[in-house]
């Protein structure tokens, strides 16, 4: 229940406001103009190469701060690359649809629907980043990185 509460808190205070401002700025100031294939690809690249890595790391940092973890930097080093790769696997196709077909005023809503799947993955990363090792200590690597 506490994990769900932390996700709700972060979603309410960080994710929703940040994505609302980001989608608006991306479409009107960062890559303004009509929705063409070129603009959609430009928005996708700026979103996934610029915003997404920072946003993923800030979300995990906030989550781990709420949990009182002291190994945040080490955890980000261990899990960050696999989280970004998973982000790209899910969000690149989703954002192509979002930026290419969804009206701007519904893009956050569309993103929130996709985020249901994404949050399950982030919750799994959060749990597996603290799995005990054979010697009883905890590790910050995900199970993908351990194999």
C-alpha positions as CSV (number, residue, x, y, z in Angstrom):
1,X,0.0,0.0,0.0
2,X,2.9,2.4,0.7
3,X,4.4,1.8,-2.7
4,X,1.1,2.6,-4.3
5,X,0.8,5.8,-2.2
6,X,4.3,6.9,-3.3
7,X,3.5,6.4,-7.0
8,X,0.2,8.3,-6.5
9,X,2.0,11.1,-4.8
10,X,4.7,11.4,-7.5
11,X,2.2,11.1,-10.2
12,X,0.1,13.8,-8.8
13,X,2.8,16.3,-7.8
14,X,5.5,15.6,-10.4
15,X,4.5,13.4,-13.4
16,X,1.1,15.1,-14.3
17,X,2.3,18.7,-14.0
18,X,5.7,18.0,-15.7
19,X,4.2,16.1,-18.7
20,X,1.4,18.6,-19.1
21,X,3.9,21.5,-19.3
22,X,6.3,19.4,-21.4
23,X,3.8,18.3,-24.1
24,X,2.5,21.9,-24.4
25,X,6.0,23.3,-24.7
26,X,7.2,20.6,-27.1
27,X,4.3,21.3,-29.5
28,X,4.2,25.1,-29.2
29,X,7.8,26.3,-28.4
30,X,10.4,23.5,-28.7
31,X,9.3,22.1,-32.0
32,X,6.4,24.3,-33.1
33,X,4.4,24.0,-36.3
34,X,1.8,21.9,-37.9
35,X,1.8,18.1,-37.4
36,X,3.9,16.8,-40.2
37,X,5.9,13.6,-40.3
38,X,9.1,15.7,-39.9
39,X,7.7,17.6,-36.9
40,X,6.4,14.3,-35.3
41,X,9.9,12.7,-35.7
42,X,11.6,15.9,-34.4
43,X,9.2,15.9,-31.3
44,X,9.9,12.2,-30.7
45,X,13.7,12.7,-30.9
46,X,13.6,15.7,-28.5
47,X,11.3,13.9,-26.2
48,X,13.1,10.6,-26.1
49,X,16.7,11.7,-26.2
50,X,16.3,14.9,-24.1
51,X,13.3,14.7,-21.8
52,X,12.9,11.0,-21.2
53,X,16.3,10.2,-19.6
54,X,16.1,13.2,-17.3
55,X,12.5,12.5,-16.4
56,X,13.1,8.7,-15.7
57,X,16.1,9.5,-13.5
58,X,14.1,12.3,-11.6
59,X,11.2,10.0,-11.1
60,X,13.3,7.2,-9.7
61,X,15.2,9.6,-7.5
62,X,12.0,11.0,-6.1
63,X,10.6,7.5,-5.5
64,X,13.8,6.4,-3.8
65,X,13.9,9.6,-1.7
66,X,10.4,8.9,-0.5
67,X,11.5,5.5,0.5
68,X,14.4,6.9,2.4
69,X,17.1,5.1,0.4
70,X,20.7,6.2,0.7
71,X,22.0,4.4,-2.4
72,X,20.2,6.6,-5.0
73,X,23.3,7.5,-7.0
74,X,24.5,3.8,-7.1
75,X,21.0,2.6,-8.0
76,X,20.7,5.1,-10.8
77,X,24.0,3.9,-12.2
78,X,23.0,0.3,-12.0
79,X,19.4,0.6,-13.2
80,X,19.5,3.7,-15.4
81,X,20.7,2.3,-18.7
82,X,18.1,-0.6,-18.6
83,X,15.3,1.7,-17.6
84,X,16.1,4.1,-20.5
85,X,16.2,1.1,-22.9
86,X,12.9,-0.1,-21.6
87,X,11.5,3.4,-21.8
88,X,12.5,3.6,-25.5
89,X,11.0,0.2,-26.2
90,X,7.6,1.3,-24.9
91,X,7.5,5.0,-25.3
92,X,8.9,5.5,-28.9
93,X,6.0,3.6,-30.5
94,X,3.6,5.2,-28.1
95,X,4.8,8.7,-28.7
96,X,4.8,8.2,-32.4
97,X,1.0,7.6,-32.1
98,X,0.6,10.3,-29.5
99,X,2.5,13.1,-31.4
100,X,1.2,11.9,-34.8
101,X,-2.5,11.3,-34.1
102,X,-3.6,12.5,-30.7
103,X,-4.8,16.1,-30.4
104,X,-2.6,18.1,-28.1
105,X,-5.3,18.5,-25.4
106,X,-5.5,14.7,-25.1
107,X,-1.8,13.9,-25.3
108,X,-1.3,13.8,-21.5
109,X,-4.4,11.5,-21.1
110,X,-3.0,9.2,-23.8
111,X,0.4,9.2,-22.0
112,X,-1.3,8.4,-18.7
113,X,-2.9,5.3,-20.2
114,X,0.5,4.1,-21.5
115,X,2.0,5.0,-18.2
116,X,-0.2,2.4,-16.5
117,X,2.0,-0.2,-18.2
118,X,5.2,1.8,-17.6
119,X,4.5,2.2,-13.9
120,X,4.2,-1.6,-13.5
121,X,7.6,-1.9,-15.0
122,X,9.0,0.9,-12.7
123,X,7.5,-0.7,-9.7
124,X,9.2,-4.0,-10.7
125,X,12.6,-2.2,-11.2
126,X,12.1,-0.6,-7.8
127,X,11.6,-4.0,-6.1
128,X,14.3,-5.8,-7.9
129,X,16.9,-3.0,-7.3
130,X,16.9,-4.1,-3.7
131,X,17.0,-7.9,-4.0
132,X,19.3,-9.6,-1.5
133,X,22.4,-11.2,-2.8
134,X,23.8,-14.6,-1.7
135,X,25.9,-13.0,1.0
136,X,22.9,-11.3,2.5
137,X,23.6,-7.7,1.4
138,X,21.4,-5.9,-1.1
139,X,22.2,-5.1,-4.7
140,X,21.1,-2.3,-6.9
141,X,21.3,-4.2,-10.1
142,X,18.1,-5.4,-11.8
143,X,17.6,-9.1,-12.5
144,X,18.4,-8.4,-16.2
145,X,21.8,-7.0,-15.3
146,X,22.6,-9.9,-13.0
147,X,22.3,-12.6,-15.6
